[in-house]
Amino acid sequence: MNEADSQIHIPPAFLALYSDRRQRLTLPPAQVHQRHELCEDLAQMLVETARAQSHGGTVSEAAVLARCHAGLAQGDSGLSAPEAQWVTQRLAELLEWPIPEFPAEEA
């Protein structure tokens, strides 16, 4: 299936990871679509893990998200730094937790 046949909407925030200043994609659309599927799947898979880590209030939501981001940002995760940030922010959105901010030098 190619990207044009897909029913999956890629959010503008993800498209921005692969867009230049003129908002043109810097990768072929099929690759952007694949990267989005990977990142969305990761965020969805982390929901239960994150929820379990914060259960009982012993670890704050922000700390759980920071831990997840640290793992995603490691070089062997297969994600770029912007993708790791996007996955972490998407995870927060899925959990209905406050969206974390990242330092400008990481963006």
C-alpha positions in Angstrom: 0.0 0.0 0.0 1.4 3.4 -0.8 0.9 6.6 1.1 -1.8 7.9 -1.2 -3.9 4.8 -0.6 -3.6 5.1 3.2 -6.5 6.2 5.4 -4.1 7.3 8.1 -3.9 11.0 8.6 -0.3 12.2 9.4 -0.6 15.2 11.8 1.1 18.5 10.8 3.4 18.3 13.9 4.9 15.0 12.5 5.0 16.3 8.9 7.0 19.3 10.3 9.8 16.9 11.3 10.4 16.2 7.7 9.6 19.6 6.1 11.9 22.4 5.0 11.3 26.1 5.5 9.0 26.1 2.5 7.0 23.2 4.0 8.3 20.7 1.3 9.0 17.2 2.5 12.6 16.3 2.8 11.9 12.6 2.4 9.7 10.8 0.0 6.1 10.7 1.2 6.2 6.9 1.6 9.2 7.1 4.0 7.4 9.8 6.0 4.4 7.6 6.2 6.5 4.7 7.4 8.3 6.8 10.0 4.9 8.1 11.3 3.5 4.6 11.6 6.6 3.5 13.6 6.4 6.5 15.9 2.6 6.3 16.4 2.9 2.5 17.1 5.7 3.2 19.7 3.6 5.8 21.4 0.6 3.5 21.5 2.7 0.6 22.9 4.1 2.8 25.7 0.8 3.8 27.1 0.3 0.9 29.4 4.0 0.9 30.5 3.8 4.6 31.3 0.5 4.3 33.1 1.9 1.4 35.2 5.0 3.4 36.2 2.9 6.3 37.4 0.3 4.1 39.2 0.0 5.0 42.8 1.6 8.4 42.4 5.1 7.3 43.4 6.5 8.6 40.1 5.2 11.8 38.6 3.8 11.9 35.1 6.6 14.3 34.1 9.2 11.9 35.4 7.6 9.0 33.6 7.7 11.0 30.3 11.3 12.0 31.0 12.3 8.4 31.4 10.5 7.4 28.2 12.1 10.2 26.3 15.5 9.3 27.6 15.1 5.7 26.3 13.7 6.8 23.0 16.5 9.4 22.5 19.3 6.8 22.8 21.1 6.2 19.6 20.2 2.5 19.4 16.4 3.3 19.5 16.2 3.8 15.8 14.6 7.2 16.2 16.0 10.6 15.4 16.0 13.2 18.3 12.9 15.0 16.8 11.0 11.7 16.5 11.8 10.8 20.1 10.4 14.1 21.2 7.3 13.6 19.0 6.7 10.1 20.4 7.0 11.4 24.0 4.6 14.3 23.3 2.2 11.9 21.6 2.4 9.5 24.6 1.5 12.4 26.9 -1.4 13.3 24.6 -2.7 9.7 24.6 -2.5 9.6 28.4 -4.1 13.0 28.7 -1.0 14.2 30.7 0.6 17.6 30.3 2.7 17.8 27.1 6.4 18.1 28.0 8.5 20.9 26.7 11.9 20.3 25.4 14.9 22.7 25.4 15.3 24.7 22.2 18.7 23.1 21.4 17.1 19.6 21.3 14.4 20.7 18.9 
